[in-house]
Amino acid sequence: MCTFRISLDDKLVNSARMSFHDDNRMTLWMEETISAILMDYVSKTETKSVRIPRKHDALMGVLSGAPEIDYKREHLKEKYGL
């Protein structure tokens, strides 16, 4: 389990503290609430950005035959006749 140090407004915490039997219950509620928020965040970000692993060695093998070629210039020449 991770531990984070966070700062909260004293007045806000004291107002909320009245709703809990003791600080342990308030701490448990905060942990559960933040865990739920993080799970929701992770599930949303994982579906948006599926990461495809890229193999550097494989790419270097493809490009190793002609490292002196300026690929951007070649692309522009082929596409636009520049």
Buried (B, 14 or more C-beta within 10 A) or exposed (E): EEEEEEEEEEEEEEEEEEEBEEEEEBEEEBEEEEEEEEEEEEEEEEEEEEEEEEEEEEEEEEEEEEEEEEEEEEEEEEEEEE
